[in-house]
Amino acid sequence: MAQPQFTKETAPDGRFVRQPNRFTGRVTRQSRSAPGGGPDEAGRWPLQPGRYRLVWCRACPWAHRARIVRGLLGLDEAISLATVDPIRDERGWRFWLDPGRRDPVLGIEFLADAYRATDPDYSGRVTVPALIDSVTGQVVSNDYPRLTLDLTTQWREFHRPGAPDLYPERLRPALDELMAELHADVNNGVYQCGFATSLEAYDEAFGRLFGRLDALSGRLADRRFLMGDAITEADVRLFTTLVRFDAVYHGHFKCNRHKLAELPVLWAYARDLYQTTGFGETVDFDHIKRHYYATHTTINPTGIVPRGPDESGWPTPHGRG
């Protein structure tokens, strides 16, 4: 397998283009294991607690979603967790936080080893989150939008008592529309600002990002969460961008019209979620800053990790009870 490429793709006009997700297998209630223990002909893997391992990085917002959803639903025993180092080189995400620098379950040093076991010809970037089958050592999915929805809808029999319904059936059309807007303008929008290679592409992404944040401020002015009084998948997806905003996106990605702490409604909303069980304890600002500032050498060639910002405001009262 060719070495994973970590350059960011850009269109001819300087827009950042996100790499599509290569592995889109699913663990569903309808799955039947194929001979040899792999997926069935429809790409569905058997729903078996204890079989799968969720690989995440504390720095990555896409992986952070899966970590939060897994915890909120109480799937800690059903799906094990592997944490990669926040620093990566040309070999990709590495299990150097573990003793012997190998994942104790999968026995591999680099996540790329699992990608290679699944597709020997894969040459794209190796991404997290990744759901790995511990029986075959193969990647089931790196399709982060579908992965968290499946944790909610397919793993219900293993949810903890009283687990939230993060994807209520009656709200799905509205949720899907909102989450598409969040992805385009906010979750991916910050990256389109940070990795733009033309002023026109940057300006366009910058305008969409803060236009959407202004709209979200208006939406959240008279409701506690994005869909009302209960946390949904949309709140998880917005939170993982907001919690990184002042630490990395404001300066490192040039998303600097305002800091999150200067947007009163969104700042209170983000603190409300941060102080909710299952959110704040999964945040690691040290890993977040070290990953972004030390690995994005095209936009921070010195590799200096800034001392700020002050993180002491996150536990302060938010007034949104």
Buried (B, 14 or more C-beta within 10 A) or exposed (E): EEEBBBEBEBEEEBBBEBEEBBBEBBBBEEBEBBEEEBBBEEBBBBBBEEBBBBBBBBBBBBBBBBBBBBBBBBBEEBBBBBBBBBBBEEBBBBBBBBEEEBBEBBEBBBBBBBBBBBBEEBEBBBBBBBBBBBBBBBBBBBBBBEBBBBBBBBBEEBBBEEBBBBBBEEBBEBBBEBBEBBBBBBBBBBBBBBBBBBEEBBEBBBBBBBEBBBEBBEBBEEEBBBBEEBBBBBBBBBBBBBBBBBBBBBBBBBBEBBBBBEBEBBBBBBBBBBBBEBBBEBBBBEBBBBBBBBBBEEEBEEEEBEEEBEEEBBEEEBEBE
